[in-house]
Amino acid sequence: MTRAPEMDFEDTQGARLKMALATIRTDIDAAFDELLPVPDDTRAQLVEAMRHAAIGGGKRVRPLLLVATATMLNVSREAAILAGAAVESIHVYSLIHDDLPCMDDDDMRRGRPTVHKAFDEATAVLAGDALHALAFEILTFEGVSADPFVQAELTRCLALASGMGGMAGGQAMDMAADSATYDLHTITRLQQLKTGALLTASVEMGAILARVPPSSRVPLLSYARDIGLAFQIADDLLDHEGDEHKAGKALRKDEDQGKQTFVSLMGADAARSQAKALVEQACGHLSQYGEDAGVLCDLARYIVERDR
């Protein structure tokens, strides 16, 4: 009898992450489907636009970070999925607004027409606004936590990551980059706000659900900050040399607009090496959690190897 070949460690990691990504996509889509029923009145187009943006697309990296952290810390998956939907609501709202003609002016997102192309600009603005509001509404659900102090801390964490000291501030810096010259330090700060803040919040919210005190969150936050920077370096590499069909969006825009990126400032090879080093450092921060941190480390490595 011929034995089947044994699955090596890298294959095991790949299968584990593939399952985790598939499951989180299904769970987040199901959550949005339930959260966004289409009303039988003239708000229908607004909700259809929200569903167009929120359901059936995206990697769901942020919800997976939150759910994987919460699961590692013995939080119920149901509570973590709802909190993950809140984070994804903020992320999706930001994509809708970023794609508008007044910002990045993109026609495609996640392999389909952007919201202002599929509907219209006014509907896109309102869909983004409504998803922003939905995020904070979700965090008040008892299904997330019946503890008002936990609800308040989750809300504060997500608000800080979304506003002028986080994602919106980073987007403002990015828009100003069209007419400014940024060095590597400034680009790093920009991306820590625009991309890293919400990734870090996703991990921290998992810890908040588990009632981990702030002083004990340091390894988790260090992991999150490292993968946030690695994520953006990988995004710059994708924009520089990726396949538009696989990415599902326009590429080479930063280069065409003359914006400084990690790739333009460091070169592609050095940027790639830096991203890989950040991922290994990130996983090192989680050593105390052992195999329980497996999905988080798998996800960190996926971030620098993705093609979309």
Summary of the structure (lengths in Angstrom):
residues: 308
radius of gyration: 19.2
end to end distance: 42.0
largest distance: 68.9
contacts: 1037
relative contact order: 0.12
helix: 72%
strand: 1%
